[in-house]
Amino acid sequence: MYRISRIFQTSCVAILKLAGQVTDFDVNGWSDFLKELEGETGHFIVLDFCDVSRVDRKPAELLVRTLPKHVLLLNCPTGIKNMADSAGLREQVLEPSTGQNPCFLKPWNDSIGGAV
């Protein structure tokens, strides 16, 4: 079981904090959550995994397969980082220790696929 909390929001970005475990049993609810994210355009969304203790393979694969361009991942488990890397989505994974993410160096309209 997992919980999602919107901890910060401005006109440019929303930070959603995930907590708990995202298991294979949660795939249907997880899929619905990801579809909602897809429709929430016009600003960046940061998914913060800092309080997630486990993400099973099916939800992780679903996340990487359906990750919208305006959604960024923070503090995500190594498995998700590796999957994102393999899928060519590494610039959507925020790494505090490596400096500024390249997507913030582009004009924000280009980064999120033509949003207004």
Protein Blocks (a to p, Z undefined) as FASTA:
>chain_A
ZZdddfbdcfkbccdddehjddfklmmmmmmmmmmmmmmghiacdddfklpcbdcfklmm
mmmmmmcfkbccehiafklmmmmmmnopmmmpccfknopafklmpcfklmnoopZZ
